[in-house]
């Protein structure tokens, strides 16, 4: 038996020995999930890293179930953090799209385009604050 064969031996239950355990996916899921939570307001931080954390978390947990890894809980926590980052990022993105597509924002953009002085731009900002909807289904104040 060579030294490489001894490194990859399995125990009587068929599970891999400690020397063969690979915990990279679980660690990556946790790190990416935490970074995704911390930067959820950005598309890359929340959406991309959150999605990667979910994928790595699932892969890490599957390795744990097969006995190839020892950090199944870490993988699950990373996947949960990744999912939370995805959800938070989607909410921020939806809110941003709603604001930028609103009539009030379009009016504000037109006002800023036609404003020549700082005083006129300040007036546009004050008008934008006044135009916020007062309730669902109601018109804007003018």
The first five atom37 places (N, CA, C, CB, O) and aatype in JSON, in Angstrom:
{
  "aatype": [20, 20, 20, 20, 20, 20, 20, 20, 20, 20, 20, 20, 20, 20, 20, 20, 20, 20, 20, 20, 20, 20, 20, 20, 20, 20, 20, 20, 20, 20, 20, 20, 20, 20, 20, 20, 20, 20, 20, 20, 20, 20, 20, 20, 20, 20, 20, 20, 20, 20, 20, 20, 20, 20, 20, 20, 20, 20, 20, 20, 20, 20, 20, 20, 20, 20, 20, 20, 20, 20, 20, 20, 20, 20, 20, 20, 20, 20, 20, 20, 20, 20, 20, 20, 20, 20, 20, 20, 20, 20, 20, 20, 20, 20, 20, 20, 20, 20, 20, 20, 20, 20, 20, 20, 20, 20, 20, 20, 20, 20, 20, 20, 20, 20, 20, 20, 20, 20, 20, 20, 20, 20, 20, 20, 20, 20, 20, 20, 20, 20, 20, 20, 20, 20, 20, 20, 20, 20, 20, 20, 20, 20],
  "atom_mask": [
    [1, 1, 1, 1, 1],
    [1, 1, 1, 1, 1],
    [1, 1, 1, 1, 1],
    [1, 1, 1, 1, 1],
    [1, 1, 1, 1, 1],
    [1, 1, 1, 1, 1],
    [1, 1, 1, 1, 1],
    [1, 1, 1, 1, 1],
    [1, 1, 1, 1, 1],
    [1, 1, 1, 1, 1],
    [1, 1, 1, 1, 1],
    [1, 1, 1, 1, 1],
    [1, 1, 1, 1, 1],
    [1, 1, 1, 1, 1],
    [1, 1, 1, 1, 1],
    [1, 1, 1, 1, 1],
    [1, 1, 1, 1, 1],
    [1, 1, 1, 1, 1],
    [1, 1, 1, 1, 1],
    [1, 1, 1, 1, 1],
    [1, 1, 1, 1, 1],
    [1, 1, 1, 1, 1],
    [1, 1, 1, 1, 1],
    [1, 1, 1, 1, 1],
    [1, 1, 1, 1, 1],
    [1, 1, 1, 1, 1],
    [1, 1, 1, 1, 1],
    [1, 1, 1, 1, 1],
    [1, 1, 1, 1, 1],
    [1, 1, 1, 1, 1],
    [1, 1, 1, 1, 1],
    [1, 1, 1, 1, 1],
    [1, 1, 1, 1, 1],
    [1, 1, 1, 1, 1],
    [1, 1, 1, 1, 1],
    [1, 1, 1, 1, 1],
    [1, 1, 1, 1, 1],
    [1, 1, 1, 1, 1],
    [1, 1, 1, 1, 1],
    [1, 1, 1, 1, 1],
    [1, 1, 1, 1, 1],
    [1, 1, 1, 1, 1],
    [1, 1, 1, 1, 1],
    [1, 1, 1, 1, 1],
    [1, 1, 1, 1, 1],
    [1, 1, 1, 1, 1],
    [1, 1, 1, 1, 1],
    [1, 1, 1, 1, 1],
    [1, 1, 1, 1, 1],
    [1, 1, 1, 1, 1],
    [1, 1, 1, 1, 1],
    [1, 1, 1, 1, 1],
    [1, 1, 1, 1, 1],
    [1, 1, 1, 1, 1],
    [1, 1, 1, 1, 1],
    [1, 1, 1, 1, 1],
    [1, 1, 1, 1, 1],
    [1, 1, 1, 1, 1],
    [1, 1, 1, 1, 1],
    [1, 1, 1, 1, 1],
    [1, 1, 1, 1, 1],
    [1, 1, 1, 1, 1],
    [1, 1, 1, 1, 1],
    [1, 1, 1, 1, 1],
    [1, 1, 1, 1, 1],
    [1, 1, 1, 1, 1],
    [1, 1, 1, 1, 1],
    [1, 1, 1, 1, 1],
    [1, 1, 1, 1, 1],
    [1, 1, 1, 1, 1],
    [1, 1, 1, 1, 1],
    [1, 1, 1, 1, 1],
    [1, 1, 1, 1, 1],
    [1, 1, 1, 1, 1],
    [1, 1, 1, 1, 1],
    [1, 1, 1, 1, 1],
    [1, 1, 1, 1, 1],
    [1, 1, 1, 1, 1],
    [1, 1, 1, 1, 1],
    [1, 1, 1, 1, 1],
    [1, 1, 1, 1, 1],
    [1, 1, 1, 1, 1],
    [1, 1, 1, 1, 1],
    [1, 1, 1, 1, 1],
    [1, 1, 1, 1, 1],
    [1, 1, 1, 1, 1],
    [1, 1, 1, 1, 1],
    [1, 1, 1, 1, 1],
    [1, 1, 1, 1, 1],
    [1, 1, 1, 1, 1],
    [1, 1, 1, 1, 1],
    [1, 1, 1, 1, 1],
    [1, 1, 1, 1, 1],
    [1, 1, 1, 1, 1],
    [1, 1, 1, 1, 1],
    [1, 1, 1, 1, 1],
    [1, 1, 1, 1, 1],
    [1, 1, 1, 1, 1],
    [1, 1, 1, 1, 1],
    [1, 1, 1, 1, 1],
    [1, 1, 1, 1, 1],
    [1, 1, 1, 1, 1],
    [1, 1, 1, 1, 1],
    [1, 1, 1, 1, 1],
    [1, 1, 1, 1, 1],
    [1, 1, 1, 1, 1],
    [1, 1, 1, 1, 1],
    [1, 1, 1, 1, 1],
    [1, 1, 1, 1, 1],
    [1, 1, 1, 1, 1],
    [1, 1, 1, 1, 1],
    [1, 1, 1, 1, 1],
    [1, 1, 1, 1, 1],
    [1, 1, 1, 1, 1],
    [1, 1, 1, 1, 1],
    [1, 1, 1, 1, 1],
    [1, 1, 1, 1, 1],
    [1, 1, 1, 1, 1],
    [1, 1, 1, 1, 1],
    [1, 1, 1, 1, 1],
    [1, 1, 1, 1, 1],
    [1, 1, 1, 1, 1],
    [1, 1, 1, 1, 1],
    [1, 1, 1, 1, 1],
    [1, 1, 1, 1, 1],
    [1, 1, 1, 1, 1],
    [1, 1, 1, 1, 1],
    [1, 1, 1, 1, 1],
    [1, 1, 1, 1, 1],
    [1, 1, 1, 1, 1],
    [1, 1, 1, 1, 1],
    [1, 1, 1, 1, 1],
    [1, 1, 1, 1, 1],
    [1, 1, 1, 1, 1],
    [1, 1, 1, 1, 1],
    [1, 1, 1, 1, 1],
    [1, 1, 1, 1, 1],
    [1, 1, 1, 1, 1],
    [1, 1, 1, 1, 1],
    [1, 1, 1, 1, 1],
    [1, 1, 1, 1, 1],
    [1, 1, 1, 1, 1]
  ],
  "atom_positions": [
    [[0.85, -1.17, 0.0], [0.0, 0.0, 0.0], [0.9, 1.23, 0.0], [-0.97, 0.0, 1.22], [1.82, 1.34, 0.81]],
    [[0.63, 2.15, -0.92], [1.43, 3.37, -0.99], [0.88, 4.41, -0.02], [1.44, 3.92, -2.43], [-0.19, 4.24, 0.56]],
    [[1.64, 5.47, 0.14], [1.21, 6.51, 1.07], [-0.06, 7.21, 0.59], [2.33, 7.54, 1.27], [-0.84, 7.7, 1.41]],
    [[-0.28, 7.28, -0.73], [-1.5, 7.89, -1.24], [-2.71, 7.04, -0.93], [-1.39, 8.13, -2.73], [-3.78, 7.57, -0.63]],
    [[-2.57, 5.73, -1.0], [-3.7, 4.87, -0.7], [-4.11, 5.0, 0.76], [-3.36, 3.41, -1.02], [-5.3, 4.99, 1.06]],
    [[-3.16, 5.14, 1.66], [-3.48, 5.3, 3.07], [-4.18, 6.62, 3.35], [-2.23, 5.19, 3.9], [-4.97, 6.72, 4.29]],
    [[-3.89, 7.64, 2.55], [-4.49, 8.96, 2.74], [-5.98, 8.95, 2.42], [-3.77, 10.0, 1.87], [-6.75, 9.71, 3.02]],
    [[-6.4, 8.11, 1.48], [-7.78, 8.1, 1.05], [-8.54, 6.87, 1.52], [-7.85, 8.18, -0.44], [-9.48, 6.44, 0.86]],
    [[-8.17, 6.31, 2.63], [-8.88, 5.16, 3.17], [-10.24, 5.57, 3.7], [-8.07, 4.48, 4.27], [-10.45, 6.73, 4.06]],
    [[-11.14, 4.62, 3.74], [-12.45, 4.87, 4.34], [-12.59, 4.0, 5.58], [-13.61, 4.58, 3.33], [-11.95, 2.95, 5.7]],
    [[-13.44, 4.46, 6.5], [-13.65, 3.65, 7.7], [-14.64, 2.54, 7.41], [-14.16, 4.53, 8.87], [-15.08, 2.4, 6.27]],
    [[-15.0, 1.75, 8.4], [-15.85, 0.58, 8.17], [-17.24, 0.95, 7.68], [-15.96, -0.23, 9.45], [-17.86, 0.18, 6.95]],
    [[-17.75, 2.12, 8.06], [-19.07, 2.54, 7.61], [-19.05, 3.06, 6.18], [-19.63, 3.6, 8.54], [-20.11, 3.32, 5.6]],
    [[-17.87, 3.22, 5.59], [-17.76, 3.69, 4.21], [-17.58, 5.19, 4.11], [-18.96, 3.28, 3.44], [-17.4, 5.71, 3.01]],
    [[-17.63, 5.91, 5.23], [-17.45, 7.35, 5.2], [-15.96, 7.67, 5.08], [-18.05, 8.02, 6.47], [-15.11, 6.9, 5.52]],
    [[-15.67, 8.79, 4.49], [-14.28, 9.19, 4.29], [-13.63, 9.54, 5.63], [-14.19, 10.38, 3.32], [-14.31, 9.97, 6.56]],
    [[-12.34, 9.37, 5.7], [-11.61, 9.71, 6.91], [-11.43, 11.22, 6.99], [-10.24, 9.0, 6.95], [-11.73, 11.95, 6.04]],
    [[-10.92, 11.69, 8.13], [-10.74, 13.11, 8.36], [-9.79, 13.72, 7.33], [-10.21, 13.36, 9.76], [-9.95, 14.89, 6.97]],
    [[-8.83, 12.97, 6.87], [-7.86, 13.5, 5.91], [-8.51, 13.86, 4.59], [-6.75, 12.49, 5.68], [-7.99, 14.7, 3.86]],
    [[-9.64, 13.25, 4.28], [-10.29, 13.49, 3.0], [-11.45, 14.48, 3.09], [-10.78, 12.19, 2.43], [-12.0, 14.84, 2.05]],
    [[-11.83, 14.92, 4.22], [-12.98, 15.82, 4.38], [-12.68, 17.15, 3.7], [-13.31, 16.03, 5.88], [-11.61, 17.74, 3.85]],
    [[-13.68, 17.6, 2.95], [-13.53, 18.85, 2.21], [-14.64, 19.81, 2.65], [-13.59, 18.6, 0.67], [-15.81, 19.61, 2.33]],
    [[-14.26, 20.84, 3.38], [-15.22, 21.78, 3.94], [-15.27, 23.11, 3.22], [-14.9, 22.02, 5.38], [-15.83, 24.08, 3.74]],
    [[-14.7, 23.19, 2.04], [-14.61, 24.46, 1.31], [-15.94, 25.08, 0.96], [-13.83, 24.26, 0.08], [-16.1, 26.3, 1.07]],
    [[-16.91, 24.28, 0.53], [-18.2, 24.83, 0.14], [-18.92, 25.46, 1.32], [-19.08, 23.75, -0.49], [-19.52, 26.53, 1.19]],
    [[-18.87, 24.81, 2.46], [-19.54, 25.36, 3.65], [-18.91, 26.66, 4.1], [-19.5, 24.36, 4.78], [-19.62, 27.6, 4.45]],
    [[-17.59, 26.71, 4.09], [-16.89, 27.94, 4.47], [-17.18, 29.04, 3.47], [-15.36, 27.7, 4.57], [-17.46, 30.18, 3.86]],
    [[-17.13, 28.72, 2.19], [-17.41, 29.72, 1.15], [-18.85, 30.23, 1.28], [-17.18, 29.13, -0.26], [-19.1, 31.42, 1.11]],
    [[-19.79, 29.35, 1.56], [-21.19, 29.76, 1.71], [-21.35, 30.74, 2.86], [-22.09, 28.53, 1.93], [-22.04, 31.75, 2.72]],
    [[-20.71, 30.45, 3.98], [-20.83, 31.34, 5.14], [-20.19, 32.7, 4.85], [-20.19, 30.7, 6.37], [-20.78, 33.73, 5.16]],
    [[-19.01, 32.71, 4.28], [-18.32, 33.97, 4.0], [-19.11, 34.79, 2.98], [-16.89, 33.71, 3.47], [-19.33, 35.99, 3.18]],
    [[-19.54, 34.16, 1.89], [-20.31, 34.88, 0.88], [-21.65, 35.35, 1.41], [-20.51, 34.0, -0.35], [-22.11, 36.44, 1.07]],
    [[-22.29, 34.53, 2.24], [-23.56, 34.93, 2.84], [-23.41, 36.14, 3.73], [-24.14, 33.79, 3.63], [-24.25, 37.05, 3.7]],
    [[-22.36, 36.17, 4.54], [-22.12, 37.32, 5.42], [-21.81, 38.58, 4.62], [-20.97, 37.02, 6.39], [-22.32, 39.65, 4.94]],
    [[-20.99, 38.45, 3.59], [-20.68, 39.61, 2.76], [-21.94, 40.07, 2.01], [-19.54, 39.28, 1.75], [-22.17, 41.27, 1.85]],
    [[-22.75, 39.11, 1.56], [-24.0, 39.45, 0.88], [-24.96, 40.2, 1.79], [-24.67, 38.2, 0.37], [-25.62, 41.14, 1.36]],
    [[-25.06, 39.77, 3.06], [-25.91, 40.48, 4.03], [-25.38, 41.89, 4.26], [-25.98, 39.7, 5.37], [-26.16, 42.84, 4.35]],
    [[-24.07, 42.03, 4.37], [-23.48, 43.33, 4.65], [-23.61, 44.3, 3.47], [-22.01, 43.17, 5.01], [-23.6, 45.51, 3.66]],
    [[-23.73, 43.76, 2.26], [-23.79, 44.62, 1.06], [-25.05, 44.35, 0.25], [-22.56, 44.4, 0.19], [-25.02, 44.37, -0.98]],
    [[-26.17, 44.11, 0.93], [-27.4, 43.73, 0.23], [-27.96, 44.84, -0.65], [-28.44, 43.31, 1.22], [-28.73, 44.55, -1.57]],
    [[-27.62, 46.08, -0.39], [-28.18, 47.18, -1.16], [-27.57, 47.28, -2.55], [-27.99, 48.48, -0.43], [-28.06, 48.05, -3.37]],
    [[-26.52, 46.54, -2.82], [-25.92, 46.54, -4.16], [-26.34, 45.27, -4.88], [-24.37, 46.65, -4.07], [-26.6, 44.24, -4.25]],
    [[-26.4, 45.34, -6.17], [-26.8, 44.16, -6.95], [-25.75, 43.06, -6.81], [-27.0, 44.53, -8.43], [-26.1, 41.89, -6.63]],
    [[-24.48, 43.42, -6.91], [-23.42, 42.41, -6.81], [-23.37, 41.84, -5.4], [-22.06, 43.01, -7.19], [-23.25, 40.62, -5.23]],
    [[-23.46, 42.69, -4.41], [-23.36, 42.22, -3.03], [-24.53, 41.35, -2.62], [-23.27, 43.39, -2.1], [-24.34, 40.25, -2.11]],
    [[-25.72, 41.83, -2.84], [-26.88, 41.1, -2.39], [-27.29, 39.96, -3.3], [-28.01, 42.02, -2.23], [-27.5, 38.84, -2.85]],
    [[-27.4, 40.26, -4.57], [-27.94, 39.27, -5.49], [-26.89, 38.21, -5.88], [-28.46, 39.95, -6.74], [-27.11, 37.02, -5.71]],
    [[-25.78, 38.66, -6.4], [-24.78, 37.71, -6.9], [-24.13, 36.91, -5.77], [-23.71, 38.45, -7.69], [-24.06, 35.68, -5.85]],
    [[-23.66, 37.59, -4.73], [-23.03, 36.87, -3.63], [-24.05, 36.04, -2.86], [-22.33, 37.84, -2.69], [-23.73, 34.94, -2.39]],
    [[-25.27, 36.55, -2.73], [-26.32, 35.78, -2.07], [-26.64, 34.5, -2.82], [-27.57, 36.62, -1.94], [-26.81, 33.44, -2.22]],
    [[-26.72, 34.6, -4.14], [-27.0, 33.41, -4.95], [-25.86, 32.4, -4.84], [-27.22, 33.81, -6.42], [-26.1, 31.2, -4.71]],
    [[-24.62, 32.9, -4.91], [-23.48, 31.99, -4.76], [-23.47, 31.33, -3.38], [-22.17, 32.75, -4.99], [-23.14, 30.15, -3.25]],
    [[-23.83, 32.09, -2.34], [-23.88, 31.52, -0.99], [-24.92, 30.41, -0.9], [-24.18, 32.62, 0.04], [-24.68, 29.39, -0.25]],
    [[-26.05, 30.6, -1.53], [-27.09, 29.56, -1.52], [-26.59, 28.31, -2.24], [-28.4, 30.08, -2.19], [-26.76, 27.2, -1.75]],
    [[-25.98, 28.5, -3.4], [-25.48, 27.36, -4.18], [-24.4, 26.61, -3.4], [-24.92, 27.83, -5.54], [-24.46, 25.39, -3.27]],
    [[-23.42, 27.35, -2.88], [-22.34, 26.7, -2.12], [-22.87, 26.07, -0.84], [-21.25, 27.71, -1.78], [-22.37, 25.02, -0.42]],
    [[-23.86, 26.68, -0.22], [-24.45, 26.11, 0.99], [-25.12, 24.77, 0.72], [-25.44, 27.07, 1.59], [-24.98, 23.82, 1.49]],
    [[-25.85, 24.7, -0.37], [-26.51, 23.44, -0.75], [-25.46, 22.38, -1.07], [-27.46, 23.64, -1.97], [-25.57, 21.23, -0.63]],
    [[-24.44, 22.77, -1.85], [-23.39, 21.81, -2.19], [-22.63, 21.35, -0.94], [-22.41, 22.42, -3.19], [-22.29, 20.17, -0.82]],
    [[-22.36, 22.27, -0.02], [-21.67, 21.92, 1.22], [-22.5, 21.0, 2.09], [-21.32, 23.16, 1.99], [-21.96, 20.07, 2.69]],
    [[-23.8, 21.25, 2.17], [-24.66, 20.38, 2.97], [-24.77, 18.99, 2.35], [-26.06, 21.0, 3.11], [-24.82, 17.99, 3.06]],
    [[-24.8, 18.93, 1.03], [-24.84, 17.62, 0.37], [-23.56, 16.84, 0.64], [-25.04, 17.79, -1.15], [-23.59, 15.62, 0.81]],
    [[-22.43, 17.54, 0.68], [-21.17, 16.86, 1.04], [-21.23, 16.35, 2.46], [-19.97, 17.83, 0.87], [-20.74, 15.25, 2.75]],
    [[-21.83, 17.12, 3.35], [-21.95, 16.69, 4.75], [-22.81, 15.43, 4.84], [-22.57, 17.81, 5.62], [-22.46, 14.5, 5.57]],
    [[-23.89, 15.39, 4.12], [-24.79, 14.23, 4.15], [-24.11, 12.97, 3.6], [-26.05, 14.52, 3.34], [-24.42, 11.86, 4.04]],
    [[-23.19, 13.13, 2.66], [-22.46, 11.98, 2.12], [-21.26, 11.62, 2.97], [-22.01, 12.27, 0.7], [-20.58, 10.63, 2.69]],
    [[-20.99, 12.4, 4.02], [-19.86, 12.12, 4.9], [-18.55, 12.66, 4.39], [-19.74, 10.67, 5.1], [-17.49, 12.27, 4.89]],
    [[-18.58, 13.55, 3.41], [-17.36, 14.1, 2.85], [-16.94, 15.41, 3.51], [-17.53, 14.32, 1.37], [-15.85, 15.92, 3.25]],
    [[-17.8, 15.96, 4.35], [-17.5, 17.23, 5.02], [-18.04, 17.16, 6.45], [-18.12, 18.44, 4.25], [-18.87, 16.31, 6.78]],
    [[-17.54, 18.07, 7.28], [-17.97, 18.08, 8.68], [-18.7, 19.36, 9.06], [-16.78, 17.9, 9.57], [-19.08, 19.51, 10.22]],
    [[-18.9, 20.28, 8.15], [-19.48, 21.58, 8.49], [-20.84, 21.8, 7.84], [-18.53, 22.69, 8.08], [-21.05, 22.81, 7.17]],
    [[-21.75, 20.88, 8.03], [-23.09, 21.0, 7.46], [-23.86, 22.19, 8.01], [-23.87, 19.75, 7.71], [-24.58, 22.86, 7.28]],
    [[-23.71, 22.46, 9.32], [-24.41, 23.59, 9.92], [-23.9, 24.9, 9.34], [-24.24, 23.58, 11.46], [-24.68, 25.81, 9.07]],
    [[-22.6, 24.99, 9.16], [-22.01, 26.19, 8.56], [-22.54, 26.4, 7.15], [-20.46, 26.1, 8.55], [-22.83, 27.53, 6.75]],
    [[-22.67, 25.33, 6.4], [-23.19, 25.43, 5.03], [-24.65, 25.89, 5.03], [-23.07, 24.07, 4.32], [-25.04, 26.7, 4.19]],
    [[-25.44, 25.38, 5.96], [-26.86, 25.78, 6.04], [-26.97, 27.25, 6.44], [-27.63, 24.9, 7.04], [-27.76, 27.99, 5.85]],
    [[-26.19, 27.67, 7.42], [-26.23, 29.07, 7.85], [-25.8, 29.98, 6.71], [-25.33, 29.29, 9.09], [-26.4, 31.04, 6.51]],
    [[-24.78, 29.6, 5.97], [-24.35, 30.38, 4.81], [-25.44, 30.48, 3.76], [-23.1, 29.78, 4.2], [-25.64, 31.54, 3.17]],
    [[-26.14, 29.37, 3.52], [-27.22, 29.38, 2.54], [-28.37, 30.27, 3.02], [-27.73, 27.94, 2.28], [-28.97, 30.98, 2.21]],
    [[-28.67, 30.23, 4.29], [-29.74, 31.08, 4.84], [-29.36, 32.56, 4.72], [-30.03, 30.72, 6.32], [-30.18, 33.38, 4.31]],
    [[-28.12, 32.89, 5.09], [-27.66, 34.28, 4.94], [-27.71, 34.71, 3.47], [-26.22, 34.44, 5.49], [-28.09, 35.84, 3.16]],
    [[-27.33, 33.81, 2.58], [-27.39, 34.12, 1.16], [-28.81, 34.37, 0.69], [-26.78, 32.99, 0.35], [-29.06, 35.29, -0.09]],
    [[-29.75, 33.55, 1.16], [-31.15, 33.74, 0.79], [-31.69, 35.06, 1.33], [-32.01, 32.57, 1.3], [-32.43, 35.76, 0.64]],
    [[-31.31, 35.4, 2.56], [-31.73, 36.69, 3.13], [-31.15, 37.85, 2.34], [-31.3, 36.79, 4.6], [-31.83, 38.85, 2.1]],
    [[-29.9, 37.73, 1.92], [-29.27, 38.77, 1.1], [-30.0, 38.9, -0.24], [-27.78, 38.46, 0.87], [-30.21, 40.02, -0.72]],
    [[-30.37, 37.77, -0.84], [-31.12, 37.8, -2.09], [-32.47, 38.5, -1.92], [-31.34, 36.39, -2.61], [-32.84, 39.34, -2.74]],
    [[-33.18, 38.16, -0.86], [-34.5, 38.75, -0.61], [-34.37, 40.26, -0.36], [-35.19, 38.06, 0.59], [-35.12, 41.05, -0.94]],
    [[-33.43, 40.64, 0.49], [-33.24, 42.06, 0.8], [-32.83, 42.83, -0.45], [-32.19, 42.24, 1.9], [-33.31, 43.95, -0.68]],
    [[-31.97, 42.25, -1.26], [-31.53, 42.9, -2.49], [-32.71, 43.06, -3.47], [-30.39, 42.11, -3.14], [-32.82, 44.08, -4.13]],
    [[-33.56, 42.06, -3.55], [-34.73, 42.13, -4.43], [-35.69, 43.23, -3.96], [-35.45, 40.78, -4.48], [-36.27, 43.92, -4.79]],
    [[-35.86, 43.38, -2.65], [-36.73, 44.43, -2.12], [-36.16, 45.8, -2.45], [-36.92, 44.28, -0.6], [-36.9, 46.69, -2.87]],
    [[-34.86, 45.98, -2.24], [-34.22, 47.26, -2.55], [-34.33, 47.56, -4.04], [-32.75, 47.26, -2.1], [-34.6, 48.7, -4.42]],
    [[-34.1, 46.56, -4.86], [-34.19, 46.75, -6.32], [-35.61, 47.12, -6.73], [-33.74, 45.48, -7.05], [-35.81, 48.02, -7.55]],
    [[-36.61, 46.43, -6.18], [-38.01, 46.72, -6.51], [-38.39, 48.13, -6.06], [-38.94, 45.69, -5.86], [-39.09, 48.84, -6.78]],
    [[-37.94, 48.53, -4.87], [-38.24, 49.88, -4.4], [-37.58, 50.93, -5.29], [-37.77, 50.06, -2.95], [-38.18, 51.96, -5.6]],
    [[-36.35, 50.67, -5.71], [-35.65, 51.6, -6.59], [-36.34, 51.74, -7.93], [-34.22, 51.16, -6.8], [-36.48, 52.85, -8.45]],
    [[-36.77, 50.63, -8.49], [-37.47, 50.66, -9.77], [-38.79, 51.41, -9.62], [-37.73, 49.22, -10.3], [-39.16, 52.19, -10.5]],
    [[-39.5, 51.19, -8.52], [-40.77, 51.88, -8.29], [-40.57, 53.38, -8.19], [-41.45, 51.35, -7.03], [-41.37, 54.15, -8.72]],
    [[-39.52, 53.8, -7.51], [-39.26, 55.24, -7.37], [-38.88, 55.84, -8.71], [-38.14, 55.5, -6.34], [-39.41, 56.89, -9.09]],
    [[-37.98, 55.2, -9.44], [-37.52, 55.77, -10.7], [-38.59, 55.75, -11.78], [-36.31, 55.03, -11.18], [-38.51, 56.54, -12.73]],
    [[-39.57, 54.89, -11.68], [-40.65, 54.84, -12.66], [-41.86, 55.67, -12.25], [-41.07, 53.41, -12.89], [-42.83, 55.72, -13.0]],
    [[-41.82, 56.3, -11.1], [-42.98, 57.06, -10.63], [-43.1, 58.37, -11.4], [-42.86, 57.34, -9.12], [-42.12, 58.9, -11.92]],
    [[-44.33, 58.89, -11.46], [-44.57, 60.17, -12.11], [-43.87, 61.31, -11.38], [-46.08, 60.45, -12.19], [-43.39, 62.26, -12.0]],
    [[-43.81, 61.2, -10.05], [-43.16, 62.24, -9.26], [-41.68, 62.36, -9.62], [-43.32, 61.96, -7.77], [-41.16, 63.46, -9.76]],
    [[-41.01, 61.22, -9.78], [-39.59, 61.25, -10.12], [-39.38, 61.78, -11.54], [-38.98, 59.85, -9.99], [-38.42, 62.5, -11.8]],
    [[-40.29, 61.43, -12.45], [-40.18, 61.96, -13.82], [-40.36, 63.47, -13.82], [-41.24, 61.3, -14.73], [-39.65, 64.19, -14.54]],
    [[-41.31, 63.96, -13.02], [-41.49, 65.41, -12.91], [-40.24, 66.07, -12.33], [-42.73, 65.74, -12.04], [-39.82, 67.13, -12.79]],
    [[-39.66, 65.45, -11.33], [-38.45, 65.97, -10.71], [-37.3, 65.99, -11.72], [-38.06, 65.11, -9.47], [-36.56, 66.98, -11.8]],
    [[-37.15, 64.93, -12.49], [-36.08, 64.88, -13.5], [-36.26, 65.97, -14.55], [-36.06, 63.51, -14.19], [-35.29, 66.63, -14.93]],
    [[-37.5, 66.16, -15.01], [-37.76, 67.23, -15.98], [-37.45, 68.6, -15.38], [-39.22, 67.18, -16.45], [-36.87, 69.46, -16.04]],
    [[-37.83, 68.78, -14.12], [-37.58, 70.06, -13.45], [-36.07, 70.33, -13.35], [-38.22, 70.07, -12.05], [-35.61, 71.44, -13.61]],
    [[-35.32, 69.32, -12.97], [-33.86, 69.47, -12.84], [-33.22, 69.76, -14.2], [-33.23, 68.2, -12.22], [-32.3, 70.57, -14.28]],
    [[-33.7, 69.12, -15.25], [-33.14, 69.36, -16.59], [-33.31, 70.81, -17.03], [-33.8, 68.43, -17.6], [-32.45, 71.37, -17.71]],
    [[-34.43, 71.41, -16.63], [-34.72, 72.77, -17.07], [-34.27, 73.83, -16.06], [-36.2, 72.91, -17.33], [-34.41, 75.02, -16.33]],
    [[-33.75, 73.42, -14.94], [-33.29, 74.38, -13.93], [-31.92, 74.91, -14.31], [-33.25, 73.73, -12.52], [-31.01, 74.14, -14.64]],
    [[-31.78, 76.21, -14.25], [-30.51, 76.83, -14.62], [-29.66, 77.19, -13.41], [-30.76, 78.07, -15.44], [-28.44, 77.2, -13.51]],
    [[-30.28, 77.48, -12.3], [-29.54, 77.9, -11.11], [-29.73, 76.9, -9.98], [-29.99, 79.31, -10.66], [-30.59, 76.02, -10.03]],
    [[-28.89, 77.05, -8.97], [-28.99, 76.19, -7.79], [-30.32, 76.43, -7.06], [-27.81, 76.44, -6.84], [-30.9, 75.49, -6.51]],
    [[-30.79, 77.66, -7.05], [-32.06, 77.99, -6.4], [-33.21, 77.26, -7.08], [-32.3, 79.52, -6.41], [-34.12, 76.77, -6.4]],
    [[-33.19, 77.19, -8.4], [-34.24, 76.48, -9.14], [-34.17, 74.97, -8.85], [-34.12, 76.74, -10.66], [-35.21, 74.32, -8.73]],
    [[-32.95, 74.42, -8.74], [-32.8, 73.01, -8.4], [-33.31, 72.72, -6.99], [-31.33, 72.58, -8.53], [-33.93, 71.69, -6.75]],
    [[-33.04, 73.63, -6.06], [-33.56, 73.48, -4.7], [-35.08, 73.53, -4.69], [-32.99, 74.56, -3.79], [-35.74, 72.8, -3.95]],
    [[-35.63, 74.4, -5.53], [-37.09, 74.49, -5.65], [-37.66, 73.18, -6.2], [-37.48, 75.67, -6.56], [-38.73, 72.74, -5.76]],
    [[-36.96, 72.56, -7.15], [-37.4, 71.26, -7.69], [-37.43, 70.2, -6.58], [-36.45, 70.8, -8.84], [-38.36, 69.4, -6.5]],
    [[-36.41, 70.21, -5.73], [-36.35, 69.24, -4.63], [-37.49, 69.46, -3.65], [-35.0, 69.34, -3.9], [-38.08, 68.5, -3.16]],
    [[-37.82, 70.72, -3.37], [-38.94, 71.0, -2.46], [-40.25, 70.57, -3.08], [-38.99, 72.49, -2.11], [-41.11, 70.02, -2.39]],
    [[-40.42, 70.81, -4.37], [-41.64, 70.37, -5.05], [-41.75, 68.84, -5.06], [-41.67, 70.91, -6.48], [-42.84, 68.29, -4.93]],
    [[-40.61, 68.18, -5.23], [-40.61, 66.71, -5.23], [-41.06, 66.18, -3.86], [-39.2, 66.16, -5.58], [-41.8, 65.2, -3.79]],
    [[-40.62, 66.81, -2.79], [-41.04, 66.4, -1.45], [-42.53, 66.6, -1.25], [-40.26, 67.16, -0.38], [-43.18, 65.8, -0.57]],
    [[-43.07, 67.65, -1.82], [-44.51, 67.93, -1.68], [-45.35, 66.96, -2.5], [-44.81, 69.36, -2.11], [-46.51, 66.71, -2.15]],
    [[-44.8, 66.41, -3.58], [-45.58, 65.55, -4.48], [-45.66, 64.1, -4.05], [-44.99, 65.6, -5.85], [-46.27, 63.29, -4.75]],
    [[-45.1, 63.74, -2.93], [-45.16, 62.34, -2.48], [-46.61, 61.93, -2.29], [-44.36, 62.14, -1.16], [-47.41, 62.71, -1.75]],
    [[-46.97, 60.74, -2.72], [-48.34, 60.28, -2.58], [-48.74, 60.2, -1.1], [-48.52, 58.9, -3.26], [-47.95, 59.77, -0.26]],
    [[-49.98, 60.62, -0.8], [-50.45, 60.6, 0.57], [-51.06, 59.27, 0.95], [-51.44, 61.69, 0.8], [-51.26, 59.01, 2.13]],
    [[-51.38, 58.42, -0.02], [-51.96, 57.13, 0.29], [-52.13, 56.31, -0.96], [-53.29, 57.29, 0.99], [-51.99, 56.81, -2.07]],
    [[-52.44, 55.05, -0.79], [-52.63, 54.16, -1.92], [-53.91, 54.53, -2.64], [-52.66, 52.68, -1.47], [-54.95, 54.71, -2.02]],
    [[-53.82, 54.64, -3.95], [-55.0, 54.93, -4.75], [-55.37, 56.41, -4.79], [-56.15, 54.14, -4.23], [-56.33, 56.77, -5.46]],
    [[-54.65, 57.26, -4.09], [-54.95, 58.69, -4.09], [-53.96, 59.38, -5.0], [-54.9, 59.28, -2.66], [-52.86, 58.89, -5.23]],
    [[-54.36, 60.52, -5.52], [-53.49, 61.29, -6.39], [-52.42, 62.02, -5.6], [-54.31, 62.28, -7.2], [-52.34, 61.91, -4.37]],
    [[-51.61, 62.76, -6.32], [-50.54, 63.51, -5.67], [-50.99, 64.91, -5.38], [-49.28, 63.53, -6.54], [-51.91, 65.42, -6.03]],
    [[-50.37, 65.55, -4.42], [-50.66, 66.96, -4.09], [-49.97, 67.83, -5.12], [-50.21, 67.33, -2.64], [-48.86, 67.51, -5.55]],
    [[-50.58, 68.88, -5.5], [-49.99, 69.83, -6.45], [-50.0, 71.21, -5.86], [-50.75, 69.82, -7.8], [-49.54, 72.16, -6.51]]
  ]
}
